[in-house]
């Protein structure tokens, strides 16, 4: 790893093409294929072209193809001059198994393009930014890009990918968020069911905080497995951008309290938080408990961040209880939190 600056892909706009591959889990079932086709049709009506990869519609034992097939499909879409941006349908479980097959040098030495997604896709986004310095977008997956998705954060996502180096954008925290996954089986046209009022909170109970730094992060469940590998050298990233500081953002999909505690302590012992000016945790999608004799989610966060002496935010618009902010890995961000409402401004600077 020898990155010194962040490389931002050129702006993505209407009448350009979205490449779709599943580097982790494929579609597989009939209802998911129908939902994909519907989203693709709606986006085509809006002026976007959809280019499918070979590893997409099939799914067997958690994946859309062999390790080699998935890695090659991703590289082929990246190198395809007709593809402007890559957005996988969703995440999955084992994207980690293709990292050593991805030709990061070839990617770094070819024209950059945006890749956007979350969940297991953050494995790829995280590694790609750390290994190559190319900015990546942690945000909405393809299956939720139906144009009738009308919350401000979701509807902004493709517009943000139209930005280029030197530009700035601002997002406000959502008004409400979703508690359970969208059921496409009941309604192929389904959008998010936003029912719960959103409140960003500070772990120490205070009501205001402001901090800035370079964004880096993703899903704890999968990123914790990159600690100590060539694909998770956050310590180096912190050193490169030590003048700016870093904002580490994380979200728990399904780790138990003890598994989450182990993962966060592993990150901390690998110095992931040493250069951080603040940590942002998304809404917890894993188990929680109201039993005072058991370790709670917030107690885990407090134990794992105690002594860092930086703001720690939780219940943010990140992860498996959408809507999601679009967070650009590598961008310089400024967060202002006041009375449960957040304003996040990102600067696409090298």
N, C-alpha and C positions, 0 to 999 in steps of 0.2 A: 504494500500500500504506500503510495507516494503522493496522495492528493494534497494540494495546497489551496485550491479554490473550489467553488461550486460552479458547475456547468449547467446552465438552464436550457432546456429544449426550446426551439422556436415556438411561437404561439400557434395554438390549434384553433381552427375556426370552422364555421359551417362550410358545407360542400367539401370537407376533407373526410378522411376515412379512419374508421375505428377498427383496429385489428383485435380479434377476440380469440384468445387461447386459454386453456385451463391448465396452468402449470402444476396444479394440485388436483382437486376433485373436479370431475366432469359432470355433465348434466344427467345422463343416465336415464331417468324415468320420463315417461310421456308428459306428465304435467310440467316438469321443468323445461323440457324441450319446447312445449307450447308457449310457456312464458317467455323463454328466450326469443322465439320467433316473433312473438307479439312486440317485445321491446325493440327488436331489430327493425320490424316493420314501422313502428311509430317513429323511430329515429330517422329511418330512411325518408319518411314523409316530411321530416323537418329539414332534410337536405344533407344528412350525413350518409356516407357509404359505409357498409359493414363488410369487412373481410374476415372470414372465418379461418382459423387455423385447423390443422388436422386433429389436434388433441382438444376436443371440446364436447362433442355430443355423447361420446361413450363414457362409461364409468364402471370400473371393476376393481373391487377391493380398495376403495378410497381414492383411486387415481384415474386419470383420463387416458393414460398410456404408460409405457415403460419409462424408466428414467431417461433413457437416450431419446426416446420419441418426444417427451415433454420438453427437454432441454433444447433439442433441435428445432422444435416448433416455435419456441420462444425466440430463438436466435433468428430463424427465418423471417418471422414477422418484424423483428427489429431491423433486419437488413433490407427488407422489402421497401423500395422507395415509394410504393403506392400506399403504404401504411403510415399514418401521421401520429397515431397514439395507440397504445395497447391498454385495453381494459378487460381483465378476466371476468368471467361470469360471477364468481364468488371465491371464497377461500377454500378451505379443506383441512387436511390433517398433516400431510407429510411432504410439503414443498422442499423441506430441508434436504431431501434425498437427491435433488438435482443440482444443488449449489456447486458441487465439485465438477460438474459436467458443463457448466456455463462458461463460455469463453469471454470472461470479463475484459480481457485486453482487447479483443476484437470489438466488443461493444464500446469500450472507451474510445477507440480510434475510428469509430464510424459516427455519422450524424446522430446527435442525441434526439430522443423522442420521449414524450411523457408515458409513464406507466402509472395507472391509478388503481387503487383497491384497498382493502383492509382484511382483517382476520389473518389467515395463513399467507395471504399475498404480502403482508407486511414483512414476512421472511425475505422475500425477493427485494422489496423496496429498500429495506434496511441494508441488506448486503450490497445492493447495487450502488447506493449512495456512498457507503463506507469504502467500497473497493474502487470505485471509479470517479467519485466526485460529481456524478450526474444527479441532479435533483429529481426526486420522485414524489408522487402525490398520494398521500394516505387519505382516502376518502371513499365515496360511494362506489359500490360494485356495479357491473353492467346490468345484472338482473333487477336492480332497483332504479335504473335510469329511465323508467317510463316517463314521458313528458308530462303526464298529469300529476306527477309528484310535485306538489306545489309549495312545500315549505321552503323558506328562503335559502337555507344551507344546501339542500339538495339541488335546487334549481340554479344555484350559482356554480356548481361543480364544473360543468363543461365550459362556462364562461371564464373561469379561472385558468383553465388549460389554454385559453387564447392569449394569455399574458406571456411576456418575454422578459429577458434579463433587463434589470433596471426599473421594472414596474412594481407597483405596490397595490395591495388590496386589503380590505378590512371586512371581517365577519363579526356579527353579533351573536351571542349565545341564543339558543332556540327558546321559544316560548313554552313549548311542550315537547315531550319525547314519547317514544314507544316502549312498552313494557314486554311485549311478546313478539316473536317473529311473524312476519307477514305470511299468511297461508294462501299460496297461489292455487291450491286445490279447490278452495272455496270460490275464488274469484281471480281469474287470470289478470284482470286489470287492477288488482289491489295495489293501493299505495300505503304508505305508513299510516298506522292508526295511532295518532299522537294524542294521548289522553292525560299524561302525567305532567304537571307543571315542572319546568326545568329550574333547578337552583344549583349553580356552581357554588362550592363551599371551600373554605380554607380549613385545613386539618386542625389548626390551633384554635379554631372558633372565632377568629377575628373576621371583620367584615370587609376589609379592603386590602389590596395588594397590587403592586405594579412591579414587573420585572421583564427583562429582555434577554435574548440569546438566540443561538442557532438551534433550530428544531431538529430533533432526531427521536425516533421511537416507533411504537407499534404495539402489537398484541403480546402481552407478557407470556402467555402460554407457549408461544413458538420462539420468541426472541430470547428467552432465558436459555434455550438450548444452543444458542450461538455464542454464549460466553466461553472464552478461551479458544475459540476457533478463528481462522483467518477472516471470517465473515461477520465478526462481532467486536472489532477492535474500537470500541467507543473511547477508550483511553487515548488512542492516537487522534481521533476526531476532536476530543476535548483539547488536546495539546495544539492542534492546528488552529483552532478557533478560540484560544484561551483569552484573547483580547475582547472578544464578544461574549464569551460564556456560552453555555448551552442550556436549552430547555428540553428536558427529557419528558416525553409524553408516553403513557402506558395505559393499557386497558386489559382487564381480566375477562376472558371468555367463560371458562368453566373450571378453573383451578379451585380446589378446596382451600380452606384457610391455611392449613399447614403446608400444602404444596405452594401456595402463593407466597407464604413467608420464606420458604426455602429459595424460591426463584428470585425474590427481591434481595435477599441477603447474598445470593450468589452474584447478582449484578453489582451490589454495593462492594463486595470484596474484590470484584474485578475492576473497581474504580470507575464504574459507569457514571456515578453521581459526583465525582470529585470536581469537575468543572462546571457543575450545574448552578445556575442562578435561581432555578425553580424546577419543580416537578409537577406535572399535570396528570392526574389519573382520570380516565373516563369512567362512565357509569359502570358499576360492577354487574356483570352478567353471570357471575358464579354464585355459589351458595352463600347464604348468610345465616346467622342464627340470632335469635332473641334470648337464648339461654345464657344467663350470666356466668354459668360455670364453664362455658365454652369460649374459645377465642373468636372474636368477631372480626369482620372485614376491616373496620376502622382501627381496631386494635392492632391488626397486622400492619397496616400502613404506618401507624404511629411507631411501632417497635422498629420497623425497618428504616425509618427516616429520622429517628431520634438522633439529635446531635449534629445533624447536617446544617442546621441554622439557615435554612432557606425556606421560602414559601412552598407549601405543598397543597395543591388544589385537588379536589375530588368532585365526582359527579359532573364531569365536563362532557361536552358533545363529541365524544370519541368512542367508537367501538360498536358493540353488539346490541345496544339499545339506541337506535338512531332517532333523530338525524345526526349526521356527522359533519363537523367542519372539514374542510379540505386543508390538510396540513402538509406543507411542502418541506420534505426533509432537506436540510441544508440552508433553508431561507433564514433570514434574520427576522425574528418576531418580537413584537412588543405586546404584552398582555396587561390589561387593566381590569381588575375585578373589584366591583363595588356593590354591596348589598345583593349578592347572589346573581348579578348580571355581569357578563364578561364581554370585553371588546378585544379582539385579537387582530393586530395588523401585521402583515408579512411583507417584507421587502426582498425582492428577488435580486440580491446583490451577491457578487462573487466573494 
